[in-house]
Amino acid sequence: GFLIDNGAEKLFLVDEKGKILSDETAMFVIAYLVMKTYGKGTIAVPINVSSVIDELAEKFNFKIKRTGTSPRNIMNATKDADVVFVADCRGGFIFPEMQHTFDAMYSIGKVIEMLMQNGLTISQIRKEIPSFEVIHKAIPCSWDKKGLTMRHAIENTKDKKTELIDGVKVFFNNGWVLLLPDPDEAYFHIWAESKDKMTAKGFVDLY
């Protein structure tokens, strides 16, 4: 089953058992199909997406390109010739072979096509997706404090492995934390992932 938003950009999935897929699970299911069907290439996703996408890419010998979280940054990834699929983790999917923007109708056609080519159902693919725990919390932060907060985040994590594609992403042996100012509202976002929920929650509470 498919649900399209009013702008015909976002796509939401229901499997053949009537299970509504979360945005992130739907993204992994379609990414799995792309990897299995295309055989090689690069998939672009925002920096706050679970590392499950990296596990799938390793399995299929694909490459993952991380982008900023804004729609413009995500769509800009389609300019790379080797990128065959882009997802925003909020129901937006891009197949650059067709056009360089979100298109729910074309995505529906591709999902049906790839399911048929591989003889798979959505529920079968869901079973192949590793478990993950990504926790998100939005913290009130006034506009005049955002720059200072970012500087503190960078200074206090300079002795750790970090990535500065968008905000500050800090890596640990058992997960990661992303500290990211909201571009439109007076908030600071914290995303954290680990294999278990309590560890991910601990990362959020710490930061």
C-alpha positions, 0 to 999 in steps of 0.5 A, a space after each residue: 500500500 502507498 500513501 502520497 502527501 498533498 504535494 505528491 513528493 512524500 511517499 509512505 509504505 504499508 506492507 502486504 500484511 497491513 503493517 505501516 512502516 516508519 519513515 526510516 524503515 521505509 527508507 531502508 526497505 527501498 534502499 535495500 531494493 535499490 542495492 539489490 537491483 542496481 548492483 553498484 552505485 552510491 546512495 545519499 542520505 542525511 547525516 542523522 540517518 541510522 548506521 543501518 544504511 552503512 551495514 546494508 551498503 557493506 553487504 551489497 558493496 554500495 557506497 553511502 554519501 552523507 549530506 546535510 539535513 536540509 532539503 536543498 543539501 539532500 537534493 544537491 547530492 543528485 548532482 554526483 554522477 554515481 548517486 543512484 538513489 537519494 532519501 531524506 528519511 521523511 518519506 522523500 525519495 529521489 531517483 536521479 535517472 528520472 529527475 533531481 527532486 522528490 517524486 512520490 509517483 515515480 517512486 511508487 513505480 520503481 518500488 513495484 518494479 524492483 519488488 517484481 524483478 527480485 520476487 520479494 515482498 515488503 515484509 520479507 525485506 523488513 526482516 532483512 533490516 537490522 534493528 536500530 535505536 535512534 532517539 531524537 530530542 529537541 532542546 529550546 535554544 534562543 537564536 543568539 545562543 546557537 553560535 555559542 552552543 555550536 562552538 562549545 560542541 566543537 570545542 568539547 568534542 575535539 578529542 573525539 572522532 567527529 564529522 562536521 557535515 551538518 552540526 557536530 556528529 560524535 562517534 563512539 564504539 557503541 554508537 553516535 550523537 549528532 548535535 544540530 541547530 534548527 535552521 528555522 526555530 529556536 531549538 537545538 536537536 540531539 540525535 543519538 544511536 546505539 544498538 540498545 535504547 538505554 545507551 542511546 538515551 544515555 547519549 542524549 541525556 549526557 549531551 
